[in-house]
Amino acid sequence: MKTPAQPPIVFKNISQLMHRLGMPKPLHPLVALVNYDVTRISREYAGQSFLIDFYKISFKKNFKGQVKYGQGYYDFEEGGLAFLAPNQLVTLSGEESSYDGYTLYFHPDLIRNYQLGKNITQYGFFSYAVNEALFLADKEKKVVSALFESIAAELDNNIDAFSQDVLVSQIELLLNHSNRFYNRQFLTRKVVHHDLILQMDTYLANRSNHIGSTIDGLPTVQEVSSHLQVSPRYLTDMLKSLTGQSTQQHIHDRLIEKAKMILSTSQLSISEIAYQLGFEHPQSFNKLFKRNTDVSPSAFRRSFN
């Protein structure tokens, strides 16, 4: 009989986590920076899952190994950054202690009254899966290392009226650089990501070819990303970087292209076409088609007669 999985340990604040991992008390109540050059996490927690109520940014200076992108595995020799938002599971592996780098924890209360607190959801990489980490070139690694060292230096100072302002500014700068570097990653790994787009288009084409697909309804972003084995936010950010469209817009474009083909080559009614494509109501199909083409499905069909 299988041993039941242990429930995750829930941490509401950073001090609790540092204490549990046998680390020094954080220098700031809302921020902690773990330097893996001098600190090692006990192996007794290998495989243990934690649910943390704060943000986590991990920087591995010397990451090596295979990482999964879509359906393929790719080798990397660069350092990497990984991001987690509050209330996401963190699982420590036995290899965690071998990494050289930093992990930054910061509580939402740190940024709540700042513009960053309002904008942090715009940094989509906090919703990426761990296997969609940011892999850094040497120059990028130096930039990130310097930012973490600046945060470490600020935390070593005595807390004063400016401490929080400075820390929030440093974290925001780190996130902005990460946005820049992720955009570079999308562009430099075009072959990988174009393969992912091809897989998505193939899936959507096969799905729309099944007569009576109304059982499944319209394809959703979650459905497509699950099929591709990537997170929904990563898929949308990747598509926007390469095509300027979100995943939802890409799905709609493929539906419209399929609709144009059926309208121009068959005698099916507009309602029959709508149902075949997965629309629950023909009116919804008409609205989407006109919004994307500036003409109604009927007008488009008449243009071929």
C-alpha positions in Angstrom: 0.0 0.0 0.0 1.3 3.4 -1.0 2.3 5.8 1.8 -0.1 8.8 1.7 1.5 12.0 0.6 2.4 14.5 3.3 0.2 17.6 3.3 2.1 20.8 2.5 3.4 22.9 5.4 1.8 26.3 5.3 3.8 29.4 6.1 2.0 32.8 6.5 5.2 34.8 7.1 8.8 34.7 6.2 10.1 34.3 9.8 8.2 31.0 10.2 9.9 29.6 7.0 13.4 30.7 8.0 13.0 29.2 11.5 11.7 25.9 10.0 14.6 25.7 7.7 17.1 26.4 10.4 18.1 29.7 9.0 18.9 33.0 10.7 16.0 35.4 11.5 15.3 37.7 8.5 16.9 41.1 8.7 13.6 42.7 7.6 10.2 41.3 8.7 8.9 41.4 5.1 12.0 40.4 3.1 14.6 37.6 3.4 17.5 36.8 1.1 19.1 33.4 1.3 22.7 33.2 0.0 23.5 29.6 -1.1 27.2 30.4 -1.0 27.1 30.4 2.8 23.8 28.6 3.6 22.8 25.0 3.0 19.3 23.7 3.4 19.0 20.6 5.5 18.4 17.5 3.4 15.7 16.3 5.9 13.3 18.6 4.0 14.1 17.1 0.6 10.8 16.3 -1.1 8.7 18.3 1.4 6.1 20.7 0.0 5.6 24.2 1.4 2.7 26.6 0.7 4.0 30.1 1.2 2.0 33.3 1.5 4.7 35.5 -0.2 6.7 35.9 -3.4 9.8 33.8 -4.1 12.5 34.5 -6.7 15.3 32.0 -7.0 18.6 32.7 -8.8 20.8 29.7 -9.7 24.1 31.0 -10.9 25.4 27.6 -12.2 22.3 25.8 -13.3 23.1 22.8 -15.5 20.9 20.1 -17.0 17.9 19.4 -19.1 14.8 21.5 -19.0 11.5 20.7 -20.6 9.9 23.2 -23.1 6.7 21.9 -24.5 7.2 18.4 -25.7 11.0 18.6 -25.9 14.0 18.7 -23.6 16.8 21.2 -24.0 20.2 21.4 -22.5 21.3 24.6 -20.7 24.6 25.7 -19.2 23.5 29.2 -18.1 22.2 30.3 -14.7 18.5 30.7 -14.3 15.7 32.6 -12.5 12.5 31.1 -11.3 9.5 32.9 -9.9 6.6 31.9 -7.6 3.6 34.0 -6.5 1.9 33.6 -3.1 -0.1 30.4 -2.4 1.9 28.3 -4.9 3.5 25.1 -3.8 7.2 25.0 -3.3 8.9 21.5 -3.1 12.5 21.3 -2.0 14.6 18.7 -3.8 17.7 17.0 -2.6 19.7 19.0 -5.2 18.6 22.3 -3.7 21.7 22.5 -1.5 24.1 22.2 -4.4 23.0 25.4 -6.1 25.1 28.5 -6.0 23.0 31.6 -5.9 20.2 33.4 -4.0 16.6 33.0 -3.1 14.6 36.1 -2.4 11.4 36.0 -0.4 9.2 39.1 0.0 5.7 39.5 1.5 2.9 41.2 -0.4 2.6 43.7 2.4 6.1 45.1 1.5 4.7 46.4 -1.9 1.1 46.9 -1.0 1.2 50.7 -0.8 3.5 51.1 -3.8 2.8 51.2 -7.5 4.5 47.8 -7.7 1.8 46.3 -5.5 -0.8 47.3 -8.2 1.3 46.3 -11.2 2.9 43.0 -10.0 0.3 40.9 -11.8 1.6 42.3 -15.0 4.8 40.3 -14.5 3.4 37.1 -16.0 6.4 35.0 -15.1 5.1 34.6 -11.5 2.4 32.3 -13.1 4.9 30.3 -15.2 5.7 26.7 -14.3 9.1 25.9 -12.9 10.2 24.3 -16.1 9.6 27.6 -17.9 12.4 29.3 -15.9 14.4 32.2 -17.3 17.8 31.1 -18.5 20.5 33.8 -18.4 23.4 34.6 -20.7 26.7 35.6 -19.0 26.0 39.3 -19.2 22.5 38.9 -17.9 23.8 36.8 -15.0 26.2 39.7 -14.0 23.3 42.1 -14.0 21.1 39.9 -11.9 24.0 39.1 -9.5 24.6 42.8 -9.0 20.9 43.4 -8.2 20.8 40.6 -5.6 24.0 41.9 -4.0 22.5 45.4 -3.8 19.5 43.9 -2.0 21.8 42.0 0.3 23.7 45.2 1.1 20.5 47.1 1.8 19.2 44.4 4.1 22.5 44.6 6.0 21.8 48.3 6.8 19.8 49.3 9.8 16.2 49.7 9.0 15.2 53.4 8.6 12.5 55.5 7.0 13.9 54.8 3.6 14.6 51.1 3.8 11.2 50.0 2.4 11.4 52.5 -0.5 14.8 51.3 -1.5 14.0 47.6 -1.2 10.8 48.0 -3.3 12.7 49.9 -6.0 15.4 47.2 -6.1 12.9 44.4 -6.4 11.0 46.4 -9.2 14.3 46.9 -11.1 15.0 43.1 -10.8 11.5 42.4 -12.2 11.9 44.8 -15.1 15.2 43.3 -16.1 13.6 39.9 -15.9 10.8 41.0 -18.3 13.5 42.2 -20.7 15.5 38.9 -20.4 12.3 36.8 -20.9 11.6 38.7 -24.1 15.1 37.9 -25.3 14.5 34.2 -24.4 11.3 34.1 -26.4 13.2 35.6 -29.4 16.4 33.6 -29.2 14.5 30.3 -28.8 12.3 30.9 -31.8 12.8 27.4 -33.2 11.5 25.9 -30.0 8.6 28.3 -29.7 7.6 28.1 -33.4 7.5 24.3 -32.9 5.1 24.9 -30.0 2.9 27.2 -32.2 2.9 24.5 -34.9 1.7 21.9 -32.3 -1.0 24.3 -31.1 -2.2 25.0 -34.7 -2.2 21.2 -35.4 -4.3 20.5 -32.3 -6.8 23.3 -33.1 -7.1 22.1 -36.7 -7.7 18.4 -35.7 -10.2 19.5 -33.0 -12.2 21.6 -35.5 -12.3 18.7 -38.0 -14.4 16.6 -35.7 -18.1 17.0 -36.8 -20.3 17.5 -33.8 -17.6 19.2 -31.7 -20.2 21.1 -29.8 -19.8 18.5 -27.1 -16.5 20.0 -26.3 -17.5 23.6 -27.0 -15.0 26.2 -28.1 -11.3 25.5 -27.4 -10.1 27.3 -24.3 -6.7 28.7 -23.3 -6.5 26.3 -20.4 -7.3 23.3 -22.7 -4.7 24.3 -25.3 -1.9 25.0 -22.8 -2.6 21.7 -21.0 -2.3 19.9 -24.3 1.1 21.6 -24.9 2.2 21.1 -21.3 3.0 24.7 -20.7 1.3 27.2 -18.3 -1.4 29.5 -19.8 0.5 32.7 -19.0 3.7 31.5 -20.5 1.9 30.5 -23.7 0.3 33.9 -24.0 3.5 35.8 -23.2 5.4 33.7 -25.7 2.8 34.3 -28.5 2.6 38.0 -27.8 6.4 38.3 -28.1 6.5 36.4 -31.4 3.1 37.2 -33.0 1.6 40.2 -31.1 -1.4 38.1 -30.2 -2.6 36.5 -27.0 -3.5 32.8 -26.9 -7.2 33.7 -27.0 -6.7 35.9 -30.1 -4.7 33.1 -31.8 -7.5 30.6 -31.1 -10.1 33.0 -32.5 -8.0 33.6 -35.6 -7.8 29.9 -36.3 -11.6 29.5 -35.8 -12.2 32.4 -38.3 -9.9 30.8 -40.9 -11.7 27.5 -40.5 -15.0 29.3 -40.8 -13.9 31.1 -44.0 -13.0 27.8 -45.5 -16.4 26.2 -44.7 -18.3 29.3 -45.8 -16.6 29.3 -49.2 -16.7 25.6 -49.9 -19.9 24.2 -48.4 -23.6 24.8 -48.4 -23.9 24.4 -44.6 -26.1 27.1 -43.0 -24.5 29.7 -40.8 -26.0 28.0 -37.7 -24.7 24.6 -38.7 -21.2 26.1 -39.2 -21.4 27.8 -35.8 -22.3 24.6 -34.1 -19.7 22.6 -35.9 -17.0 25.0 -34.8 -18.1 24.6 -31.2 -20.2 27.8 -30.6 -23.2 27.3 -28.4 -25.1 30.1 -30.0 -24.9 31.2 -33.7 -25.2 34.8 -32.6 -21.8 34.5 -30.8 -20.2 33.1 -34.0 -21.7 36.0 -36.1 -20.4 38.6 -33.6 -16.8 37.1 -33.4 -16.6 36.7 -37.2 -17.7 40.3 -37.9 -15.4 41.7 -35.2 -12.4 40.0 -36.8 -13.3 40.5 -40.5 -15.5 43.6 -40.6 -18.2 41.6 -42.5 -20.9 39.1 -41.4 -20.5 35.4 -42.3 -23.4 35.8 -44.8 -21.7 38.8 -46.5 -18.5 36.9 -46.7 -20.2 33.9 -48.3 -22.0 36.2 -50.8 -18.6 37.6 -51.9 -17.8 34.2 -53.4 -21.0 34.0 -55.4 
